[in-house]
Amino acid sequence: MHACIRKFVSDAAGRAQAAPTRRSGLRTTTTELAGAGQMTDAADATSMATVARVPHSSLHLSKPTWWLESRFHFSFADYWDPARENFGVLRVLNDDLVKAGAGFGAHPHRDAEIFSYVVAGQLSHADSMGNKEALPRGCVQYMSAGTGVVHSEMNEGSETCRFLQLWITPDRRGHKPQYGSSVYDKADRHNRLLQILGGTGASPAWPKTAKPQSIHLHQDANVFVSESDPLTRFELSLGPKRQAYMVCIEGDLSANNVKLDTRDGARITGSSDSGPSPLILTAGPSGAHFLIVEMEKSASR
């Protein structure tokens, strides 16, 4: 396994000067939630984890400018849906397409754990802590905004860049800002679960898992990715009082017999607060590239 992890830490308090927001606009209400209630038809519904599919067709599609196309899994910018404000500590999951030579100019953040997973092309990051780098497919860029930081995300390459950006609510406000990145090869995630971010709690003891020195979030959450061949099977389980959100990035797969197509999401909850809830993942005929955020179960969502 080849994994190169870089971290840079700097105090950016007071340096998050005014800058254009990443996306801005008035909030509007929508109740689009088609298909989010589809549940697993596993034979033993009392013990298996419950899987609620979020079809890609139900995601909010945003095209605010010529260079950007985004799909929002949760309320963001000018899109607001009270049924899709968050899933536990997962607050934002955007599937972005950014055309070459464009991107998000310098803008501020604070009190958010933000990371991007590059799917295609190259994503360039620069921030007020002095960090600057461009990373290709399968790599991770992470920033703990803490007391305040300014950064930019640009596509300085020659092809469209696709990346997933996720925001996780930190365990408290006022952390010292930091930046980190991880560089991986396909072999690191091929037919296994690669943990790309860890958290403040223990990571699940799942089989076929690679756990390098992953970046640590200021929250009890763990993030895994896999790029699996057709019919590759993972026999996992959610621990007591745990939940997960999954995205099928490319290809297709089934989760407890619920089929997920490209760009579909899934809300996964345990069936018991006292014991494990099995979760069986099987890559489809075209294989599957997917991401899982495992976290503490939320009382409200």
Secondary structure, 3 states (H helix, E strand, C coil): CCEEEEEEECCCCCCCCCCCCCCCCCCEECCCCCCCCCCCCCCCCCCCCEEEEECHHHCEEEEEECCEEEEECCCECCEECHHHCCECCEEEEEEEEECCCEEEEEEEECCCEEEEEEEECCEEEEECCCCEEEECCCCEEEEECCCCEEEEEEECCCCCEEEEEEEECCCCCCCCCEEEEEEECHHHHECCEEEEEECCCCCCCCCCEECCCCEECCCCEEEEEEEECCCCEEEEEECCCEEEEEEEEEEEEEECCEEECCCCEEEEECCCCCCCEEEEEEEEEEEEEEEEEEEECCCCC
